[in-house]
Amino acid sequence: WKDRGFAVPAAHAKRVYPGGGMLRATATVDGRAVGTWTAAGGEVELDLFARVDAAARRELRDDGQDVERFLQGA
């Protein structure tokens, strides 16, 4: 896709696609990128760049906890 604006807001494209063919781990809500995340040391850290309602924030937290359990081999 030449233009990914339907999924990643142009203002935050460099945070998702930093360059060199790299694609950061991206948090999405309803098909739209709302942030990126890392799992340094096995702990998920979410960096949101869009407003997210409380329900979506809980779901993202739950997803992060699933990733942490996976990384811990649990």
C-alpha positions in Angstrom: 0.0 0.0 0.0 1.4 3.3 -1.0 -0.7 5.2 1.6 -1.4 3.6 5.0 -3.3 6.6 6.3 -6.4 4.5 6.7 -4.7 2.6 9.5 -1.9 4.9 10.7 -2.5 8.6 11.2 0.0 10.6 9.1 1.2 12.6 12.1 2.4 9.4 13.7 3.6 7.4 10.7 7.3 7.8 11.7 6.6 6.3 15.1 5.1 3.2 13.4 7.5 3.1 10.4 10.8 4.5 11.6 12.6 3.8 8.3 14.9 1.3 6.9 12.1 -1.2 6.3 11.4 -1.4 10.1 7.9 -1.7 11.5 7.4 -1.1 15.2 5.1 -3.3 17.3 1.8 -1.4 17.0 -1.2 -1.3 19.3 -4.5 -1.0 17.3 -8.1 -0.3 18.2 -10.8 -0.9 15.6 -8.2 -1.2 12.9 -6.4 2.1 13.6 -3.0 2.4 15.1 -3.2 4.1 18.5 0.3 3.5 19.8 3.4 1.4 19.8 4.7 -1.0 22.4 8.0 -2.7 23.4 8.7 -5.7 25.6 12.2 -4.9 27.0 13.1 -7.3 29.8 9.8 -9.2 29.3 7.6 -6.3 30.4 5.3 -4.7 27.9 5.4 -0.9 27.8 2.7 0.8 25.8 3.3 4.3 24.2 -0.1 5.7 23.1 -0.2 8.5 20.6 -4.0 8.6 20.3 -6.9 9.0 22.8 -8.3 5.6 23.8 -11.4 5.0 25.8 -11.3 3.1 29.1 -12.6 -0.2 27.6 -10.0 -0.2 24.9 -7.3 0.7 27.4 -8.3 -2.3 29.5 -8.2 -4.5 26.4 -4.7 -3.3 25.5 -3.5 -3.8 29.1 -4.9 -7.4 29.0 -3.2 -8.0 25.6 0.1 -6.8 27.1 -0.3 -9.1 30.0 -0.8 -12.0 27.6 2.4 -11.1 25.8 4.3 -11.0 29.1 3.0 -14.4 30.1 4.1 -15.7 26.7 7.5 -14.3 27.0 7.8 -15.8 30.5 6.9 -19.2 29.1 3.8 -19.4 31.3 
